[in-house]
Amino acid sequence: MTPQVAAGVELQQFFLVRDWRFCIIGGLAVQRWSEPRQTRDADATLLTGFGSEEPFVDELLLIFESRS
């Protein structure tokens, strides 16, 4: 398993445990549904609703390192 796939699995498990609605996007999704391509990260969309993002971000930052 590549580091990118492992990161995607980790994100998926994190979201599922919390019953958060999400979608894996970007290079990992393209590899699943189209032609393989190189990717250096794991991308996801988290459906939080407008105006209620802060609690989700706070919990994510408790677990995952923030990188700029």
N, CA, C and O atoms as a Tinker XYZ file with bonds, in Angstrom:
   272  protein
     1  N      0.851000   -1.167000    0.000000    73     2
     2  CA     0.000000    0.000000    0.000000    64     1     3
     3  C      0.904000    1.241000    0.000000    63     2     4     5
     4  O      1.830000    1.341000    0.805000    81     3
     5  N      0.631000    2.167000   -0.896000    73     3     6
     6  CA     1.437000    3.386000   -0.969000    64     5     7
     7  C      1.098000    4.302000    0.204000    63     6     8     9
     8  O      0.028000    4.168000    0.798000    81     7
     9  N      1.988000    5.227000    0.546000    73     7    10
    10  CA     1.686000    6.182000    1.623000    64     9    11
    11  C      0.419000    6.995000    1.344000    63    10    12    13
    12  O     -0.314000    7.336000    2.272000    81    11
    13  N      0.161000    7.303000    0.080000    73    11    14
    14  CA    -1.020000    8.085000   -0.277000    64    13    15
    15  C     -2.303000    7.285000   -0.030000    63    14    16    17
    16  O     -3.281000    7.813000    0.500000    81    15
    17  N     -2.286000    6.029000   -0.413000    73    15    18
    18  CA    -3.451000    5.171000   -0.175000    64    17    19
    19  C     -3.646000    4.971000    1.325000    63    18    20    21
    20  O     -4.777000    4.998000    1.809000    81    19
    21  N     -2.560000    4.771000    2.063000    73    19    22
    22  CA    -2.652000    4.623000    3.515000    64    21    23
    23  C     -3.248000    5.878000    4.146000    63    22    24    25
    24  O     -4.058000    5.783000    5.068000    81    23
    25  N     -2.854000    7.047000    3.660000    73    23    26
    26  CA    -3.414000    8.296000    4.182000    64    25    27
    27  C     -4.898000    8.388000    3.855000    63    26    28    29
    28  O     -5.684000    8.838000    4.689000    81    27
    29  N     -5.292000    7.971000    2.661000    73    27    30
    30  CA    -6.709000    7.970000    2.297000    64    29    31
    31  C     -7.518000    7.037000    3.180000    63    30    32    33
    32  O     -8.624000    7.378000    3.598000    81    31
    33  N     -6.976000    5.865000    3.466000    73    31    34
    34  CA    -7.648000    4.907000    4.348000    64    33    35
    35  C     -7.767000    5.494000    5.755000    63    34    36    37
    36  O     -8.807000    5.359000    6.400000    81    35
    37  N     -6.713000    6.137000    6.225000    73    35    38
    38  CA    -6.746000    6.754000    7.561000    64    37    39
    39  C     -7.815000    7.836000    7.628000    63    38    40    41
    40  O     -8.568000    7.908000    8.599000    81    39
    41  N     -7.886000    8.673000    6.605000    73    39    42
    42  CA    -8.938000    9.698000    6.553000    64    41    43
    43  C    -10.318000    9.062000    6.548000    63    42    44    45
    44  O    -11.209000    9.486000    7.284000    81    43
    45  N    -10.491000    8.044000    5.714000    73    43    46
    46  CA   -11.787000    7.374000    5.624000    64    45    47
    47  C    -12.213000    6.816000    6.979000    63    46    48    49
    48  O    -13.360000    6.994000    7.391000    81    47
    49  N    -11.304000    6.147000    7.669000    73    47    50
    50  CA   -11.629000    5.581000    8.978000    64    49    51
    51  C    -11.973000    6.677000    9.982000    63    50    52    53
    52  O    -12.907000    6.536000   10.771000    81    51
    53  N    -11.210000    7.770000    9.948000    73    51    54
    54  CA   -11.464000    8.900000   10.840000    64    53    55
    55  C    -12.873000    9.437000   10.625000    63    54    56    57
    56  O    -13.601000    9.675000   11.588000    81    55
    57  N    -13.264000    9.628000    9.356000    73    55    58
    58  CA   -14.587000   10.170000    9.037000    64    57    59
    59  C    -15.689000    9.179000    9.373000    63    58    60    61
    60  O    -16.726000    9.575000    9.906000    81    59
    61  N    -15.492000    7.904000    9.073000    73    59    62
    62  CA   -16.532000    6.905000    9.321000    64    61    63
    63  C    -16.833000    6.744000   10.810000    63    62    64    65
    64  O    -17.995000    6.632000   11.201000    81    63
    65  N    -15.791000    6.734000   11.638000    73    63    66
    66  CA   -15.979000    6.594000   13.089000    64    65    67
    67  C    -16.855000    7.727000   13.635000    63    66    68    69
    68  O    -17.633000    7.531000   14.569000    81    67
    69  N    -16.717000    8.898000   13.044000    73    67    70
    70  CA   -17.468000   10.073000   13.502000    64    69    71
    71  C    -18.797000   10.259000   12.755000    63    70    72    73
    72  O    -19.551000   11.195000   13.023000    81    71
    73  N    -19.060000    9.359000   11.825000    73    71    74
    74  CA   -20.281000    9.429000   11.017000    64    73    75
    75  C    -20.371000   10.748000   10.251000    63    74    76    77
    76  O    -21.447000   11.329000   10.113000    81    75
    77  N    -19.217000   11.210000    9.756000    73    75    78
    78  CA   -19.156000   12.442000    8.965000    64    77    79
    79  C    -19.327000   12.087000    7.494000    63    78    80    81
    80  O    -18.820000   11.065000    7.030000    81    79
    81  N    -20.039000   12.931000    6.770000    73    79    82
    82  CA   -20.223000   12.728000    5.336000    64    81    83
    83  C    -19.003000   13.291000    4.602000    63    82    84    85
    84  O    -18.578000   14.417000    4.857000    81    83
    85  N    -18.452000   12.497000    3.695000    73    83    86
    86  CA   -17.214000   12.873000    3.023000    64    85    87
    87  C    -17.125000   12.199000    1.661000    63    86    88    89
    88  O    -17.926000   11.327000    1.325000    81    87
    89  N    -16.149000   12.616000    0.900000    73    87    90
    90  CA   -15.860000   12.012000   -0.396000    64    89    91
    91  C    -14.350000   12.107000   -0.633000    63    90    92    93
    92  O    -13.759000   13.174000   -0.465000    81    91
    93  N    -13.735000   11.002000   -1.019000    73    91    94
    94  CA   -12.329000   11.021000   -1.416000    64    93    95
    95  C    -12.271000   11.593000   -2.830000    63    94    96    97
    96  O    -13.009000   11.157000   -3.713000    81    95
    97  N    -11.388000   12.573000   -3.041000    73    95    98
    98  CA   -11.298000   13.261000   -4.328000    64    97    99
    99  C     -9.854000   13.268000   -4.809000    63    98   100   101
   100  O     -8.988000   12.654000   -4.186000    81    99
   101  N     -9.594000   13.950000   -5.898000    73    99   102
   102  CA    -8.233000   14.147000   -6.386000    64   101   103
   103  C     -7.642000   12.890000   -6.992000    63   102   104   105
   104  O     -8.352000   12.051000   -7.546000    81   103
   105  N     -6.322000   12.777000   -6.873000    73   103   106
   106  CA    -5.579000   11.701000   -7.512000    64   105   107
   107  C     -6.010000   10.311000   -7.097000    63   106   108   109
   108  O     -6.014000    9.404000   -7.929000    81   107
   109  N     -6.377000   10.108000   -5.829000    73   107   110
   110  CA    -6.817000    8.780000   -5.396000    64   109   111
   111  C     -8.121000    8.386000   -6.078000    63   110   112   113
   112  O     -8.282000    7.237000   -6.490000    81   111
   113  N     -9.037000    9.313000   -6.197000    73   111   114
   114  CA   -10.305000    9.022000   -6.874000    64   113   115
   115  C    -10.067000    8.759000   -8.351000    63   114   116   117
   116  O    -10.687000    7.868000   -8.931000    81   115
   117  N     -9.180000    9.523000   -8.960000    73   115   118
   118  CA    -8.876000    9.320000  -10.375000    64   117   119
   119  C     -8.292000    7.924000  -10.585000    63   118   120   121
   120  O     -8.623000    7.262000  -11.568000    81   119
   121  N     -7.439000    7.473000   -9.685000    73   119   122
   122  CA    -6.853000    6.133000   -9.816000    64   121   123
   123  C     -7.921000    5.057000   -9.734000    63   122   124   125
   124  O     -7.812000    4.017000  -10.383000    81   123
   125  N     -8.940000    5.302000   -8.947000    73   123   126
   126  CA   -10.018000    4.303000   -8.799000    64   125   127
   127  C    -10.933000    4.273000  -10.017000    63   126   128   129
   128  O    -11.340000    3.201000  -10.466000    81   127
   129  N    -11.254000    5.441000  -10.549000    73   127   130
   130  CA   -12.296000    5.534000  -11.567000    64   129   131
   131  C    -11.779000    5.840000  -12.972000    63   130   132   133
   132  O    -12.577000    5.872000  -13.909000    81   131
   133  N    -10.497000    6.063000  -13.151000    73   131   134
   134  CA    -9.995000    6.457000  -14.458000    64   133   135
   135  C     -8.584000    5.915000  -14.637000    63   134   136   137
   136  O     -8.222000    4.885000  -14.069000    81   135
   137  N     -7.805000    6.618000  -15.425000    73   135   138
   138  CA    -6.425000    6.228000  -15.689000    64   137   139
   139  C     -5.553000    6.517000  -14.466000    63   138   140   141
   140  O     -5.690000    7.574000  -13.851000    81   139
   141  N     -4.669000    5.600000  -14.111000    73   139   142
   142  CA    -3.767000    5.849000  -12.978000    64   141   143
   143  C     -2.921000    7.100000  -13.209000    63   142   144   145
   144  O     -2.518000    7.395000  -14.334000    81   143
   145  N     -2.662000    7.825000  -12.129000    73   143   146
   146  CA    -1.784000    8.987000  -12.202000    64   145   147
   147  C     -1.054000    9.119000  -10.879000    63   146   148   149
   148  O     -1.502000    8.602000   -9.855000    81   147
   149  N      0.049000    9.799000  -10.906000    73   147   150
   150  CA     0.847000   10.004000   -9.699000    64   149   151
   151  C      0.190000   11.073000   -8.832000    63   150   152   153
   152  O     -0.312000   12.078000   -9.336000    81   151
   153  N      0.201000   10.845000   -7.541000    73   151   154
   154  CA    -0.278000   11.840000   -6.595000    64   153   155
   155  C      0.615000   11.808000   -5.369000    63   154   156   157
   156  O      1.161000   10.761000   -5.019000    81   155
   157  N      0.763000   12.940000   -4.725000    73   155   158
   158  CA     1.640000   13.027000   -3.555000    64   157   159
   159  C      0.863000   13.203000   -2.265000    63   158   160   161
   160  O      1.454000   13.354000   -1.195000    81   159
   161  N     -0.478000   13.182000   -2.361000    73   159   162
   162  CA    -1.280000   13.417000   -1.164000    64   161   163
   163  C     -2.606000   12.673000   -1.267000    63   162   164   165
   164  O     -2.888000   12.001000   -2.259000    81   163
   165  N     -3.398000   12.809000   -0.234000    73   163   166
   166  CA    -4.756000   12.263000   -0.216000    64   165   167
   167  C     -5.695000   13.441000    0.014000    63   166   168   169
   168  O     -5.540000   14.197000    0.973000    81   167
   169  N     -6.667000   13.584000   -0.878000    73   167   170
   170  CA    -7.613000   14.698000   -0.794000    64   169   171
   171  C     -9.002000   14.177000   -0.462000    63   170   172   173
   172  O     -9.393000   13.089000   -0.884000    81   171
   173  N     -9.734000   14.971000    0.300000    73   171   174
   174  CA   -11.112000   14.617000    0.642000    64   173   175
   175  C    -11.939000   15.888000    0.739000    63   174   176   177
   176  O    -11.430000   16.967000    1.044000    81   175
   177  N    -13.217000   15.730000    0.472000    73   175   178
   178  CA   -14.185000   16.789000    0.716000    64   177   179
   179  C    -15.018000   16.361000    1.909000    63   178   180   181
   180  O    -15.512000   15.234000    1.955000    81   179
   181  N    -15.174000   17.241000    2.859000    73   179   182
   182  CA   -15.960000   16.971000    4.054000    64   181   183
   183  C    -17.201000   17.840000    4.005000    63   182   184   185
   184  O    -17.101000   19.062000    3.894000    81   183
   185  N    -18.365000   17.222000    4.086000    73   183   186
   186  CA   -19.628000   17.949000    4.003000    64   185   187
   187  C    -20.068000   18.358000    5.412000    63   186   188   189
   188  O    -20.556000   17.540000    6.192000    81   187
   189  N    -19.884000   19.633000    5.711000    73   187   190
   190  CA   -20.144000   20.129000    7.067000    64   189   191
   191  C    -21.372000   21.025000    7.154000    63   190   192   193
   192  O    -21.934000   21.208000    8.234000    81   191
   193  N    -21.786000   21.576000    6.037000    73   191   194
   194  CA   -22.830000   22.593000    6.045000    64   193   195
   195  C    -22.178000   23.954000    6.209000    63   194   196   197
   196  O    -21.124000   24.078000    6.834000    81   195
   197  N    -22.802000   24.962000    5.651000    73   195   198
   198  CA   -22.248000   26.313000    5.719000    64   197   199
   199  C    -22.389000   26.890000    7.121000    63   198   200   201
   200  O    -23.462000   26.839000    7.721000    81   199
   201  N    -21.296000   27.438000    7.632000    73   199   202
   202  CA   -21.309000   28.087000    8.935000    64   201   203
   203  C    -21.028000   27.177000   10.107000    63   202   204   205
   204  O    -20.937000   27.650000   11.240000    81   203
   205  N    -20.888000   25.877000    9.870000    73   203   206
   206  CA   -20.634000   24.958000   10.988000    64   205   207
   207  C    -19.334000   24.177000   10.790000    63   206   208   209
   208  O    -19.195000   23.051000   11.268000    81   207
   209  N    -18.392000   24.786000   10.083000    73   207   210
   210  CA   -17.139000   24.100000    9.770000    64   209   211
   211  C    -16.177000   24.006000   10.952000    63   210   212   213
   212  O    -15.418000   23.042000   11.058000    81   211
   213  N    -16.204000   24.988000   11.832000    73   211   214
   214  CA   -15.181000   25.097000   12.876000    64   213   215
   215  C    -15.033000   23.855000   13.749000    63   214   216   217
   216  O    -13.897000   23.440000   13.980000    81   215
   217  N    -16.098000   23.234000   14.250000    73   215   218
   218  CA   -15.899000   22.028000   15.078000    64   217   219
   219  C    -15.228000   20.886000   14.313000    63   218   220   221
   220  O    -14.464000   20.116000   14.894000    81   219
   221  N    -15.509000   20.776000   13.024000    73   219   222
   222  CA   -14.880000   19.738000   12.214000    64   221   223
   223  C    -13.377000   20.017000   12.069000    63   222   224   225
   224  O    -12.550000   19.120000   12.231000    81   223
   225  N    -13.046000   21.260000   11.766000    73   223   226
   226  CA   -11.642000   21.651000   11.617000    64   225   227
   227  C    -10.892000   21.434000   12.930000    63   226   228   229
   228  O     -9.778000   20.910000   12.936000    81   227
   229  N    -11.499000   21.832000   14.024000    73   227   230
   230  CA   -10.846000   21.666000   15.329000    64   229   231
   231  C    -10.520000   20.202000   15.603000    63   230   232   233
   232  O     -9.422000   19.885000   16.059000    81   231
   233  N    -11.467000   19.313000   15.327000    73   231   234
   234  CA   -11.230000   17.893000   15.588000    64   233   235
   235  C    -10.181000   17.317000   14.637000    63   234   236   237
   236  O     -9.352000   16.503000   15.043000    81   235
   237  N    -10.218000   17.737000   13.380000    73   235   238
   238  CA    -9.205000   17.292000   12.430000    64   237   239
   239  C     -7.808000   17.714000   12.882000    63   238   240   241
   240  O     -6.867000   16.923000   12.812000    81   239
   241  N     -7.672000   18.944000   13.341000    73   239   242
   242  CA    -6.354000   19.455000   13.748000    64   241   243
   243  C     -5.849000   18.803000   15.034000    63   242   244   245
   244  O     -4.648000   18.831000   15.301000    81   243
   245  N     -6.733000   18.221000   15.828000    73   243   246
   246  CA    -6.294000   17.485000   17.019000    64   245   247
   247  C     -5.552000   16.206000   16.630000    63   246   248   249
   248  O     -4.670000   15.749000   17.357000    81   247
   249  N     -5.910000   15.638000   15.492000    73   247   250
   250  CA    -5.368000   14.347000   15.070000    64   249   251
   251  C     -4.303000   14.476000   13.989000    63   250   252   253
   252  O     -3.266000   13.816000   14.045000    81   251
   253  N     -4.568000   15.336000   13.002000    73   251   254
   254  CA    -3.694000   15.435000   11.844000    64   253   255
   255  C     -2.859000   16.707000   11.904000    63   254   256   257
   256  O     -3.346000   17.766000   12.297000    81   255
   257  N     -1.597000   16.588000   11.511000    73   255   258
   258  CA    -0.659000   17.716000   11.514000    64   257   259
   259  C     -1.044000   18.715000   10.437000    63   258   260   261
   260  O     -1.365000   18.336000    9.311000    81   259
   261  N     -1.009000   19.978000   10.786000    73   259   262
   262  CA    -1.280000   21.050000    9.824000    64   261   263
   263  C      0.012000   21.404000    9.106000    63   262   264   265
   264  O      1.034000   21.662000    9.742000    81   263
   265  N     -0.038000   21.417000    7.765000    73   263   266
   266  CA     1.137000   21.777000    6.976000    64   265   267
   267  C      0.743000   22.883000    6.016000    63   266   268   269
   268  O     -0.325000   22.834000    5.405000    81   267
   269  N      1.605000   23.880000    5.885000    73   267   270
   270  CA     1.353000   24.967000    4.949000    64   269   271
   271  C      2.115000   24.753000    3.666000    63   270   272
   272  O      2.027000   25.573000    2.751000    81   271
